[in-house]
Amino acid sequence: DEPGTVTAVPEGHFYMCSLNDGSFIALSRNCTHLGCSVPWDEKKQMFVCPCHGSTFDQTGKVLTPPAIRPLDYFPVRIENGLLLVDISMPLKRQAFDPSQSVRM
């Protein structure tokens, strides 16, 4: 995908985000405030929680509370040119770190 795009993967309950630096991160679609499903707003270029209004950027970083923690993410690895996502357990974090994303 083009850098800066977000693709929903409904069967995996995550979003694959193609970051502006060319790397990819798989984000949980559940808000870290109370677990509501958070849609991507293409126009605003952010995730906006419909329950309490928390917003997150494309890396999952909190832009506006009440959420205080970034969106959880799933480990991504590259195998034979494919992005493979381990959806067995979302990983909690306190901040975005480039090591949470992978580059093709």
DSSP file (Angstrom, degrees, kcal/mol; ACC not computed):
  #  RESIDUE AA STRUCTURE BP1 BP2  ACC     N-H-->O    O-->H-N    N-H-->O    O-->H-N    TCO  KAPPA ALPHA  PHI   PSI    X-CA   Y-CA   Z-CA
    1    1 A D              0   0    0      0, 0.0     3,-0.1     0, 0.0     6,-0.0   0.000 360.0 360.0 360.0 158.9    0.0    0.0    0.0
    2    2 A E    >   -     0   0    0      1,-0.1     3,-1.4     2,-0.1    16,-0.2  -0.409 360.0 -93.7 -65.4 142.5    0.9    3.6   -0.4
    3    3 A P  T 3  S+     0   0    0      0, 0.0    16,-0.2     0, 0.0    17,-0.2  -0.317 113.2  33.5 -54.9 140.6    2.6    5.2    2.6
    4    4 A G  T 3  S+     0   0    0     14,-3.7     2,-0.3     1,-0.3    15,-0.2   0.492  92.5 122.9  90.7   4.3    0.1    7.0    4.8
    5    5 A T  E <   -A   18   0A   0     -3,-1.4    13,-3.0    13,-0.6     2,-0.4  -0.708  46.2-154.8-103.2 154.5   -2.7    4.5    4.1
    6    6 A V  E     -A   17   0A   0     -2,-0.3     2,-0.5    11,-0.2    11,-0.2  -0.995   8.0-167.1-126.6 128.5   -4.7    2.4    6.6
    7    7 A T  E     -A   16   0A   0      9,-2.6     9,-3.0    -2,-0.4     2,-0.2  -0.970  16.3-135.8-121.0 123.7   -6.4   -0.9    5.6
    8    8 A A  E     -A   15   0A   0     -2,-0.5     7,-0.2     7,-0.2    -2,-0.0  -0.560  11.0-165.0 -74.2 137.8   -8.9   -2.7    7.7
    9    9 A V  E >>> -A   14   0A   0      5,-2.9     5,-1.5    -2,-0.2     3,-1.3  -0.795   9.1-177.7-121.1  84.6   -8.4   -6.4    8.1
   10   10 A P  G >45S+     0   0    0      0, 0.0     3,-0.9     0, 0.0    -1,-0.1   0.853  77.3  55.3 -56.6 -41.7  -11.8   -7.5    9.5
   11   11 A E  G 345S+     0   0    0      1,-0.3    -2,-0.0     2,-0.1     0, 0.0   0.758 115.2  40.3 -66.6 -21.6  -11.1  -11.2    9.9
   12   12 A G  G <45S-     0   0    0     -3,-1.3    -1,-0.3     2,-0.2     3,-0.1   0.466 104.7-128.5-101.3  -3.9   -8.0  -10.3   12.0
   13   13 A H  T <<5S+     0   0    0     -3,-0.9    16,-1.3    -4,-0.8     2,-0.3   0.870  73.3  98.4  57.7  39.4   -9.7   -7.5   13.9
   14   14 A F  E   < -AB   9  28A   0     -5,-1.5    -5,-2.9    14,-0.2     2,-0.4  -0.925  68.7-122.1-145.4 171.5   -6.8   -5.1   13.1
   15   15 A Y  E     -AB   8  27A   0     12,-2.6    12,-2.6    -2,-0.3     2,-0.7  -0.961  16.6-144.1-114.7 135.6   -5.7   -2.4   10.8
   16   16 A M  E     -AB   7  26A   0     -9,-3.0    -9,-2.6    -2,-0.4     2,-0.5  -0.905  22.3-162.3 -96.9 117.5   -2.6   -2.6    8.7
   17   17 A C  E     -AB   6  25A   0      8,-3.1     8,-1.9    -2,-0.7     2,-0.9  -0.891  13.5-153.3-107.7 126.2   -1.0    0.9    8.6
   18   18 A S  E     -AB   5  24A   0    -13,-3.0   -14,-3.7    -2,-0.5   -13,-0.6  -0.854  26.8-146.8 -95.1 104.1    1.5    1.8    5.9
   19   19 A L    >   -     0   0    0      4,-2.6     3,-2.1    -2,-0.9   -14,-0.1  -0.227  21.6-108.8 -76.2 162.3    3.5    4.5    7.7
   20   20 A N  T 3  S+     0   0    0      1,-0.3    -1,-0.1   -17,-0.2    -2,-0.0   0.718 116.8  60.6 -63.9 -21.7    5.0    7.5    6.0
   21   21 A D  T 3  S-     0   0    0      2,-0.1    -1,-0.3     1,-0.0     3,-0.1   0.396 122.4-103.1 -86.2   4.7    8.6    6.1    6.4
   22   22 A G  S <  S+     0   0    0     -3,-2.1    82,-0.6     1,-0.3    -2,-0.1   0.444  84.7 119.1  91.1  -0.1    7.6    3.1    4.4
   23   23 A S  E     - C   0 103A   0     80,-0.2    -4,-2.6    81,-0.1     2,-0.4  -0.463  54.3-132.3 -94.6 172.0    7.2    0.7    7.3
   24   24 A F  E     -BC  18 102A   0     78,-3.0    78,-2.4    -6,-0.2     2,-0.3  -0.950  17.6-176.5-126.7 143.2    4.1   -1.2    8.4
   25   25 A I  E     -B   17   0A   0     -8,-1.9    -8,-3.1    -2,-0.4     2,-0.6  -0.998  19.4-140.9-137.0 141.7    2.4   -1.6   11.8
   26   26 A A  E     -BD  16  74A   0     48,-0.7    48,-2.5    74,-0.4     2,-0.4  -0.905  25.1-165.4-103.7 116.5   -0.7   -3.8   12.6
   27   27 A L  E     -BD  15  73A   0    -12,-2.6   -12,-2.6    -2,-0.6    46,-0.3  -0.815  21.2-116.7-107.8 140.9   -2.9   -2.0   15.1
   28   28 A S  E     -B   14   0A   0     44,-2.8   -14,-0.2    -2,-0.4   -15,-0.1  -0.390  16.6-139.5 -63.9 147.2   -5.7   -3.4   17.2
   29   29 A R  S    S+     0   0    0    -16,-1.3     9,-3.6     2,-0.1     2,-0.5   0.400  73.7 100.7 -90.8   5.1   -9.1   -1.9   16.4
   30   30 A N  B    S-F   37   0B   0      7,-0.2    42,-0.5   -17,-0.2     7,-0.2  -0.794  76.7-121.9 -96.6 127.1  -10.0   -1.7   20.1
   31   31 A C     >  -     0   0    0      5,-3.2     4,-1.4    -2,-0.5    -2,-0.1  -0.355  12.8-137.0 -61.1 140.3   -9.8    1.6   22.0
   32   32 A T  T  4 S+     0   0    0     37,-0.3    36,-0.2     2,-0.2    -1,-0.1   0.496  96.6  66.8 -79.8  -3.0   -7.5    1.4   25.0
   33   33 A H  T  4 S-     0   0    0      3,-0.1    -1,-0.1    34,-0.1    -3,-0.0   0.971 133.2 -23.6 -78.4 -66.6  -10.0    3.4   27.0
   34   34 A L  T  4 S-     0   0    0      2,-0.1    -2,-0.2    33,-0.0    -3,-0.0   0.223  92.5 -98.7-134.8  14.1  -12.9    1.0   27.3
   35   35 A G     <  +     0   0    0     -4,-1.4    -3,-0.1     1,-0.2     3,-0.1   0.567  62.9 156.6  86.6   8.8  -12.4   -1.3   24.3
   36   36 A C        -     0   0    0     -6,-0.1    -5,-3.2     1,-0.1     2,-0.4  -0.317  54.4 -97.4 -64.1 153.0  -14.9    0.2   21.7
   37   37 A S  B     -F   30   0B   0     -7,-0.2    -7,-0.2     1,-0.0    14,-0.1  -0.612  39.9-148.2 -74.7 126.8  -14.1   -0.6   18.1
   38   38 A V        -     0   0    0     -9,-3.6    11,-0.2    -2,-0.4     2,-0.2  -0.864   7.7-152.7-105.6 112.6  -12.2    2.4   16.6
   39   39 A P        -     0   0    0      0, 0.0     9,-2.0     0, 0.0     2,-0.5  -0.490  19.6-115.3 -81.2 153.6  -12.8    3.3   13.0
   40   40 A W  E     -G   47   0C   0      7,-0.2     2,-0.8    -2,-0.2     7,-0.2  -0.755  21.1-148.5 -83.9 129.4  -10.2    5.0   10.7
   41   41 A D  E  >> -G   46   0C   0      5,-2.9     4,-1.7    -2,-0.5     5,-1.4  -0.870   9.5-168.6-101.5 102.5  -11.4    8.4    9.6
   42   42 A E  T  45S+     0   0    0     -2,-0.8    -1,-0.2     1,-0.2     5,-0.0   0.877  84.8  51.2 -58.2 -42.2   -9.8    8.9    6.2
   43   43 A K  T  45S+     0   0    0      1,-0.2    -1,-0.2    -3,-0.1    -2,-0.0   0.913 118.5  35.7 -65.2 -44.2  -10.7   12.6    6.0
   44   44 A K  T  45S-     0   0    0      2,-0.2    -1,-0.2     4,-0.0    -2,-0.2   0.600 102.0-133.4 -84.5 -12.3   -9.3   13.5    9.4
   45   45 A Q  T  <5S+     0   0    0     -4,-1.7     2,-0.3     1,-0.2    13,-0.3   0.919  71.1  92.0  57.2  46.2   -6.4   11.0    9.0
   46   46 A M  E   <S-G   41   0C   0     -5,-1.4    -5,-2.9    11,-0.1     2,-0.4  -0.985  81.8-102.9-158.5 160.5   -6.9    9.6   12.5
   47   47 A F  E     -GH  40  56C   0      9,-2.8     9,-2.1    -2,-0.3     2,-0.5  -0.772  37.3-164.3 -84.9 133.4   -8.7    6.9   14.4
   48   48 A V  E     - H   0  55C   0     -9,-2.0     7,-0.2    -2,-0.4     6,-0.1  -0.968  13.5-139.2-126.6 116.3  -11.7    8.3   16.2
   49   49 A C     >  -     0   0    0      5,-3.2     4,-1.3    -2,-0.5   -11,-0.1  -0.603   6.2-156.4 -75.6 124.3  -13.4    6.4   19.0
   50   50 A P  T  4 S+     0   0    0      0, 0.0    -1,-0.2     0, 0.0   -12,-0.1   0.664  85.1  59.4 -74.4 -14.9  -17.2    6.7   18.6
   51   51 A C  T  4 S-     0   0    0    -14,-0.1   -13,-0.0     3,-0.1    -2,-0.0   0.954 129.4  -6.0 -80.7 -51.9  -17.8    6.0   22.3
   52   52 A H  T  4 S-     0   0    0      2,-0.1    -1,-0.1   -16,-0.0    15,-0.0   0.332  95.6-106.1-132.0   5.5  -15.9    8.6   24.2
   53   53 A G     <  +     0   0    0     -4,-1.3    11,-0.0     1,-0.2     2,-0.0   0.543  57.4 157.6  87.3   7.1  -14.0   10.6   21.5
   54   54 A S        -     0   0    0     -6,-0.1    -5,-3.2     9,-0.1     2,-0.3  -0.379  24.7-157.3 -60.9 145.3  -10.4    9.4   22.0
   55   55 A T  E     -HI  48  64C   0      9,-1.6     8,-3.3    -7,-0.2     9,-1.3  -0.953   9.9-169.7-127.5 151.8   -8.4    9.9   18.9
   56   56 A F  E     -HI  47  62C   0     -9,-2.1    -9,-2.8    -2,-0.3     6,-0.2  -0.977  17.8-126.8-138.0 145.9   -5.2    8.2   17.7
   57   57 A D    >   -     0   0    0      4,-2.4     3,-1.9    -2,-0.3   -11,-0.1  -0.188  46.8 -82.9 -83.2-175.0   -2.7    8.8   14.9
   58   58 A Q  T 3  S+     0   0    0    -13,-0.3   -33,-0.1     1,-0.3   -12,-0.1   0.671 130.9  52.6 -66.7 -18.4   -1.6    6.3   12.3
   59   59 A T  T 3  S-     0   0    0      2,-0.1    -1,-0.3    37,-0.0    38,-0.1   0.473 122.0-106.0 -91.7  -3.7    1.0    4.8   14.7
   60   60 A G    <   +     0   0    0     -3,-1.9    11,-2.1     1,-0.3    -2,-0.1   0.399  69.1 151.4  94.3  -1.3   -1.7    4.4   17.3
   61   61 A K        -     0   0    0      9,-0.2    -4,-2.4     1,-0.1    -1,-0.3  -0.383  53.1-107.2 -66.1 139.0   -0.4    7.3   19.5
   62   62 A V  E     +I   56   0C   0     -6,-0.2    -6,-0.3     1,-0.2    -1,-0.1  -0.506  38.6 173.1 -67.9 127.4   -3.1    9.0   21.6
   63   63 A L  E    S+     0   0C   0     -8,-3.3    -7,-0.2     1,-0.4    -1,-0.2   0.768  72.3  12.9 -99.9 -41.1   -3.9   12.4   20.2
   64   64 A T  E    S-I   55   0C   0     -9,-1.3    -9,-1.6   -11,-0.0     3,-0.4  -1.000  87.3-114.1-138.7 138.6   -6.9   13.2   22.5
   65   65 A P  S    S+     0   0    0      0, 0.0     3,-0.1     0, 0.0   -10,-0.0  -0.146  79.5  94.9 -71.4 174.6   -8.0   11.5   25.8
   66   66 A P  S    S+     0   0    0      0, 0.0   -13,-0.1     0, 0.0     0, 0.0  -0.924  99.4  72.6 -81.3 -15.3   -9.8    9.9   27.6
   67   67 A A        -     0   0    0     -3,-0.4   -12,-0.1     1,-0.1   -34,-0.1  -0.365  58.5-176.9 -59.4 141.5   -7.5    7.1   26.4
   68   68 A I        +     0   0    0    -36,-0.2    -1,-0.1    -3,-0.1    -6,-0.1   0.474  61.2  62.0-117.3  -6.9   -4.1    7.4   27.9
   69   69 A R  S    S-     0   0    0     -8,-0.1   -37,-0.3     1,-0.1    25,-0.1  -0.928  86.8-106.5-122.7 144.3   -2.3    4.5   26.2
   70   70 A P        -     0   0    0      0, 0.0    23,-0.3     0, 0.0    -9,-0.2  -0.150  51.7 -79.8 -61.2 162.2   -1.6    4.0   22.4
   71   71 A L        -     0   0    0    -11,-2.1   -40,-0.1     1,-0.1   -42,-0.1  -0.347  54.6-106.0 -57.7 142.3   -3.6    1.4   20.5
   72   72 A D        -     0   0    0    -42,-0.5   -44,-2.8    -3,-0.1     2,-0.3  -0.285  39.3-150.4 -64.7 159.6   -2.3   -2.1   21.1
   73   73 A Y  E     -DE  27  91A   0     18,-1.9    18,-3.5   -46,-0.3   -46,-0.2  -0.888   7.3-132.0-132.2 164.3   -0.3   -3.6   18.2
   74   74 A F  E     -D   26   0A   0    -48,-2.5   -48,-0.7    -2,-0.3    13,-0.1  -0.919  34.6-101.4-115.1 141.7    0.3   -7.1   16.8
   75   75 A P        -     0   0    0      0, 0.0    11,-2.5     0, 0.0     2,-0.4  -0.383  38.9-162.8 -61.5 135.5    3.8   -8.4   15.8
   76   76 A V  E     +J   85   0D   0      9,-0.2     2,-0.3    24,-0.2     9,-0.2  -0.967  10.6 177.5-121.4 136.6    4.4   -8.3   12.1
   77   77 A R  E     -J   84   0D   0      7,-2.6     7,-3.3    -2,-0.4     2,-0.5  -0.937  25.6-125.3-132.8 161.2    7.1  -10.2   10.2
   78   78 A I  E     +J   83   0D   0     -2,-0.3     2,-0.4     5,-0.2     5,-0.2  -0.920  29.6 171.7-110.0 128.2    8.0  -10.4    6.5
   79   79 A E  E >  S-J   82   0D   0      3,-2.3     3,-1.9    -2,-0.5    -2,-0.0  -0.979  70.7 -15.9-138.8 122.3    8.2  -13.9    4.9
   80   80 A N  T 3  S-     0   0    0     -2,-0.4     3,-0.1     1,-0.3    -1,-0.1   0.864 128.3 -52.9  52.2  40.1    8.6  -14.5    1.2
   81   81 A G  T 3  S+     0   0    0      1,-0.2     2,-0.4    23,-0.0    -1,-0.3   0.543 115.5 115.1  77.8   6.1    7.5  -10.9    0.5
   82   82 A L  E <   -J   79   0D   0     -3,-1.9    -3,-2.3     2,-0.0     2,-0.6  -0.851  66.9-125.8-110.7 145.8    4.3  -11.1    2.5
   83   83 A L  E     -J   78   0D   0     -2,-0.4     2,-0.5    -5,-0.2    -5,-0.2  -0.804  29.0-166.5 -85.7 120.4    3.4   -9.3    5.7
   84   84 A L  E     -J   77   0D   0     -7,-3.3    -7,-2.6    -2,-0.6     2,-0.5  -0.936   2.1-158.6-112.4 131.3    2.4  -11.9    8.3
   85   85 A V  E     -J   76   0D   0     -2,-0.5     2,-1.0    -9,-0.2    -9,-0.2  -0.928  12.4-144.3-114.9 127.6    0.6  -10.7   11.5
   86   86 A D        +     0   0    0    -11,-2.5     3,-0.5    -2,-0.5    -2,-0.0  -0.790  23.6 173.6 -88.3 102.9    0.5  -12.7   14.7
   87   87 A I        +     0   0    0     -2,-1.0    -1,-0.1     1,-0.2    -2,-0.0   0.284  49.0 102.4 -95.2  11.6   -3.0  -12.0   16.0
   88   88 A S  S    S+     0   0    0      1,-0.3    -1,-0.2    -3,-0.0   -14,-0.0   0.833  95.6   6.9 -66.1 -31.1   -2.8  -14.4   18.9
   89   89 A M  S    S-     0   0    0     -3,-0.5    -1,-0.3   -14,-0.1     2,-0.1  -0.871  71.8-132.3-155.6 119.0   -2.2  -11.7   21.5
   90   90 A P        -     0   0    0      0, 0.0     2,-0.5     0, 0.0   -16,-0.2  -0.434  28.5-129.9 -66.5 144.1   -2.2   -7.9   21.1
   91   91 A L  B     -E   73   0A   0    -18,-3.5   -18,-1.9    -2,-0.1     2,-0.2  -0.842  13.9-140.7-100.6 128.6    0.8   -6.2   22.7
   92   92 A K        +     0   0    0     -2,-0.5     2,-0.3   -20,-0.2   -21,-0.1  -0.541  26.6 173.8 -82.8 152.3    0.3   -3.3   25.1
   93   93 A R        -     0   0    0    -23,-0.3     3,-0.1    -2,-0.2     0, 0.0  -0.974  37.8-141.0-153.6 162.8    2.7   -0.4   25.0
   94   94 A Q  S    S+     0   0    0     -2,-0.3     2,-0.3     1,-0.3    -1,-0.1   0.602  86.6   0.8-100.8 -17.0    3.2    3.1   26.5
   95   95 A A  S    S-     0   0    0    -26,-0.1     2,-0.3   -34,-0.1    -1,-0.3  -0.980  82.0 -87.2-161.6 163.3    4.5    4.7   23.3
   96   96 A F        -     0   0    0     -2,-0.3   -36,-0.1    -3,-0.1   -37,-0.0  -0.628  40.7-177.9 -77.5 138.0    5.2    4.1   19.6
   97   97 A D    >   -     0   0    0     -2,-0.3     3,-2.7   -38,-0.1     4,-0.2  -0.997  35.0-125.7-133.9 136.9    8.7    2.8   18.9
   98   98 A P  G >  S+     0   0    0      0, 0.0     3,-1.7     0, 0.0    -1,-0.1   0.753 107.3  71.1 -54.3 -24.1    9.9    2.2   15.3
   99   99 A S  G 3  S+     0   0    0      1,-0.3    -3,-0.0     3,-0.0     0, 0.0   0.652  86.4  67.0 -67.4 -12.8   10.8   -1.4   16.4
  100  100 A Q  G <  S+     0   0    0     -3,-2.7   -74,-0.4   -25,-0.1     2,-0.3   0.551  99.1  60.8 -82.3  -8.4    7.1   -2.1   16.5
  101  101 A S  S <  S-     0   0    0     -3,-1.7     2,-0.3    -4,-0.2   -76,-0.2  -0.762  73.2-143.1-115.6 163.3    6.9   -1.7   12.8
  102  102 A V  E     -C   24   0A   0    -78,-2.4   -78,-3.0    -2,-0.3     2,-0.4  -0.894   5.9-140.1-125.3 157.2    8.5   -3.6    9.9
  103  103 A R  E      C   23   0A   0     -2,-0.3   -80,-0.2   -80,-0.2   -25,-0.1  -0.951 360.0 360.0-118.5 136.3    9.9   -2.5    6.6
  104  104 A M              0   0    0    -82,-0.6   -81,-0.1    -2,-0.4    -1,-0.1   0.480 360.0 360.0 -68.0 360.0    9.5   -4.6    3.4
